[in-house]
């Protein structure tokens, strides 16, 4: 896999095959068996590829992974993402640490945190909105108590 620094400001579609690029910016970006740092485009398609950050109106990942994917329409099939956010978000046979969207469609997928206005499909999640708020409050309370105890112990000395 060869490495390129930047592919950018292309007037047309950019296809990257078997390469590693730091930054890609074009109206349409298609990665095949490649890796990218940052991708900015109107439409992004990844096939057996990886990316750190994707910002697009439409993003489709197939057998791919990304740290962060943001867009109006985000589809992940047989892939993994740390954070996926979109107005319409679809996960199929995939994993996401955090899935955020207005309309989320999930098929045989797992998430750690799910925040959505509308969810369709079977989802396995550790935190929904209510559990995340309760968990955050409990963690805040515990840290507050430890801070109070630390303050009391340092005053005695």
N, C-alpha and C positions, 0 to 999 in steps of 0.2 A: 504494500500500500504506500504510494508516494504521498508526500505532504506539500500542500500549497498554503500560502498565508491567507490570501483573500481572493474571492471571486465576487465581484460586485458591480453594481450599477449596470447590469446587463439589460439590454432592451427587450430581450426575449427570454424564453425558457432556458434554464441551466440544468444540465444533467451531469451528475458526478457519479462515476463508477469506479470502485476500488481505490479511492483516494481519501486522504485525510486533509480537510481544509479548516482553517481557523474561523473564517467568516464567509457567508454567502448571502448576497442580496440581489434579488431579481423578482420579476413579477411571478414567475413559476419556477419552483426548485424541485428537482427529483433526485434523491440519493439512492443508490443501489450499492449494497455492500460497502458502505463508506462511513466516515465519521466527520462530524462538523462541530465547531464550537458554537457559533451563533448563526441562526438562519432567520432572515427577515424576508417575507414574501407575501404575496396575495394568496398563493396556493402552494402548499408543501406536501410532498409525498416521500415517505421513507420506506424502503424495503430492505430488510436485513441490515439496518444501519443504526447509528447512534448519534445523538446530538445533545449538547448541553442545554441550549436555549432555542426555542422556536417561537416566533411571533408571526402569526399568519391569520388571514381571514378564514381559510380552510386548511386544516392539517389532517393528514391521514398517515398513520404509522402501522405498518404490517411487519410482524416479526422484528420489531425494532424497539429501541429504548431511548428515553430522553429524561433529562433532569426536570426541565420546565417546558410545558407546552401551553401557549395561550392563543385563543382565537375565537371567532364566532362559532365555527363548526369544527369540533375536534373528534376524530375517530381513531381508536386504538384497537387493533386486532392482533391477538397473540403477542402482545408486547408488554412493556413495563415502563411506567413513568413515576417520577417522584411527585410532581404536581401537574395536574391537568385541569385547565380552567377554560370554560367556553360557554356560550349561550346554549348551544346544543352539544352535549358531550355523550359519546358512545364508547363503551368499553365492552369488548367481546373476547372472552378467554384471556383476560389481561389482569395486571396488577397495578394498583396506584396507591401511593402513600396518601395523597390528598386528591380528591376529585371534587371540583367546584363547578357548578353550572346551574343555569335556569332549568333546562330540561335535560335530564340524565337518563340514558337508556343503557342498562347493564345486562349482560348475558354471560353467565358463568365466570364472573370476575370477582376480585377481592379488593377492598379498599381499607385503609386504616381510618381515614376520616372522610366522610361524605357530607357535603353541604349542597343542597339542591332545593329548588322550589317544587319540582315535580320529578319523581323517579318511576321508571318503568322497568320491570324485570326483577329477577332474583338477585339480591346483593348480599354479600357477606362483608360486614363492616364492623370494626371494633368501636368506632366512635360515630354517632350521629350528632346532630346539633345539640340535643339535650345532654347527652353524655359528655360531649366536649366541654360544654359550659360547666357541668358539675365537676368534671375532672380538673378544669382550670381553677375553679373556686377552691377545691380541696388542696391542690398544689400551692395556691396562693396562701391559704390558711396555714399550711405546714411551714412554708418559708417565713411567714409572718411570726409564727410561734418560735421558730429557731432564732430569728433575729431578735425577738424580745428576750429570750433566754440568754443569748450571747451578750446583749446589753446589760442584763442584770448581773451576769457573772463578771464582766469586765469592770463594773462599778465597785464590786466588793474588793477588788485588788487594789 
